Every structure is written in C-alpha cells, then in structure tokens.
Amino acid sequence: MAGLVIALISFWILSGAHAQGAKKVVLPFSALHRKASQLGNRPRNLWTHGEFTAWSPAREGVFAASFPRLLSYTVLQKLAPFSVLPTEPIVQITICETPFPIPGLREGRRFEITQEAPAEVLEMLQGNCFYARLRLSAAPKALWKSDKEEAEEATAEKSEDEPPATGRPERGIRGDRHRGQEEGVSAEPPMTLHFADIARAWKQRGSRPSQTWVYGRFFVDTDVQNGLFTAHEAGLATRRVVEGLLASAAIFPFGERFDTAIFSSHLPGLPIKRKTVIEIDKEHPALAREIVPAGGLLVRLDLKDEPEIEGPGGNHGARDFFSPVVRLFSP
C-alpha cells in the first residue's frame, strides 16, 4: 500500500513538472491550417501571429477578422471547397477575444498580431474554410492610416469610458451584465428563435446575448472533434446557387445571409459527421453564447441535448429548400 501511495505521489510530481516545463509553440497564422490535424482542435500552449483584416469593431470584447484579406463566408465558403491548393483554403477566419480597446478598428482595416506579442490559439476547425479562435495577449498593431477626425473620435471614445461624476461607469454595468449571465440571472426575457432570424437577436441583444435560444435544421460542415463542429442552415447553399443562377430575388425576396453556427457540446460520443443534417427542435433549443459579424454572422451555440441526426442524401431536400417560404407564411 505504501508503495502505491509513493508511486501516485511521484506521478503527480512528474506530471506537474512536465506541465510547467511545456514548451510554448509560436507559429505564423499562415501555417496553422497545415498543423490543425496534428495539434488538435483545442491545442494547448500554441500561439500565433500575422496580419489580418477586421470584419467589424471589437464589441463586448470580441470581433472577427479574415486572413489575409477580407473574404466572406457569404459565398466562397459554401458553394464549393474553394482553395488555391488542396492545402490552402481561401477563406481563413478567426474570432478574436480581446480585453484591450482597439480605437479605430472597423471593417476592412488591417492590423497585425506581432511575433513579440502573439495571440493564444484556443480552437481550430478545418472544413471548406479554416476557422480559429484567438485570445490576444496585447493590443494589435494598427496597419491603417489615422486622420485628424479619427483621432478626435478616439479621444471622445476615451472620455466616454471614464467614470462620470455620479453613477457607475459603463464598463462596470457591462461587467455586471456578463456576471449575471454566468450566474443565470438576466434582466432580459428569454428569447427563442429560428436560426435564420439570429440577426434579430444580435441587433437587440449584442454580441453576447443572454437567455437566447436557437432551433432549426443544420447542414454540418466539419466532423465533430472534442465537441466542436461548424454548420449552416440546411438548404441554404442550394437556395443561394439557384437564386444566383436565376439572377432574381423572385423566390427568396428577403435576401438571406450565410450565417455559420459554431457548435460546442460536452455530450460524450456525439455521432455527428460532415455532410449530415441535424435538427434541433424548438422544445430542446441550443443556447446562443456569442454572435459576431463576418459578412454573415458567426454564432456560438451550446448544444445541451443530442439532436436528430440524418445521414447524407436524406429525404428532406425539398422541405429544406422551401423552408423560408413556409416560415414566411406560417402563423
């Protein structure tokens, strides 16, 4: 018995020493997609750097960016697996977490995450595009030219961030809101909506909504790995192709965007594969954690219940194709 205790203590000490001595790996972002299968979709102690193009200002500590140019999910990613070479996807996009203000950041503006202050890689997923999630360790370097008007705007934004003479600063209020979300308390009433209507939640509740639930049918873009996979609304790719060929909005007059769902689940052994269709019903919706604009919207969803899963080539093609029209005329 004493020998077993000594062996366990030795293993614990060695494991701790190994973890503390783990080497920090820094790779350029352009190399990450080649290493995704080796490093896993939730790598540890992996950092990256590179030049990016922002999709929007940072809101509530998060924003999306493309590498290296501003290429949208909207068309390229979904119609076919476009690539320069089999190992070089055209669309490479990242969601950046930042505790730092980035004055002047807006859609189309380029910035650099430097090698001296790299960003931590939290997630990677390789499908028709390459998706990564980064946590910035420092404010990125601006690669755009600032003018006098913009400098004045930055000064005004800074003064707005300062606490007023009376009352509480906006940052404190926002922090309380996020803390309330984590504790399950929110002033906002519950909202349950179809994934096609997710833009309404983003406009009304921001990038990190509370008590917002989503249902719908989804076409899966990547195999599930460690509970992570991406998907989009079932039937949408086909509708976009048909609408483009007809060069008309006669069938789908409301102009659908190509929004992408990034699912995170702790369900063990989830049997979801690429090109399958899953259905999340209204009685067991997924919780929306994050909504970030990137041409379309990137929506982080927590999957609490196992959805209905259909294999490739299911019998619901017509149903998925005409689902927007059905919803439009439903009571």
Secondary structure, DSSP 8 states (H G I E B T S, - for coil): -HHHHHHHHHHHHHHHHHHHT---EEEEHHHHHHHHHHH-SS-SSEEEEEEEEESS--BTTEEEEEESS---IIIIIHHS--EEETTEES-EEEEEE-SS--TT--TT-EEEE-SSS-EEEEEEEESSSEEEEEE-SS--EE-S---HHHHHHHHHHHHHHS--SSS--HHHHHHHHHHHHHTT--SS--EEEEGGGHHHHHHHH-SS-SSEEEEEEEEE-S--BTTEEEEEETTHHHHHHHHHHHTS-SS-TT-----EEEEEE--TT----TT-EEEE-TTS-EEEEEEEESSSEEEEEEE-S--EEE-SS-S-HHHHHTHHHHHHT--
